[in-house]
Amino acid sequence: MNGSIYDPDVALPSDNLIIVNPNFKTKFSLPFRKFHELQHILNGEQHKTYAFSPLAKNDAEISANSYAFKMLADFYFDENTDRYSKLYDFMAYFGIPMSLESAVRKNV
């Protein structure tokens, strides 16, 4: 669904619906955004709506970030890669800011 550059992606757990705005201006990659919103659907409270806010510090956003980091890491790294030695490459590839480094490190 197309919106303006200011309209974030949205998850509606009550409807099992994710609305991705390809015009949303963010450095976070589309795969990260999709996994983040998917976690809201899988784990979300049915009466809530979640707008994409990966830098928020509430439990739902932390959980959504953790899920996205884990899922992306499984796709990005092969079983022989030392994930920690390539952590910054991983973060840069998926547009994850350095402010989330400790959360990424904890979840990959």
Secondary structure by P-SEA (a helix, b strand, c coil): ccccccccbbbbccccbbbbcccccccccaaaaaaaaaaaaaccccccccccccccccaaaaaaaaaaaaaaaaaccccccccccaaaaaaaaacccccaaaaaaacc
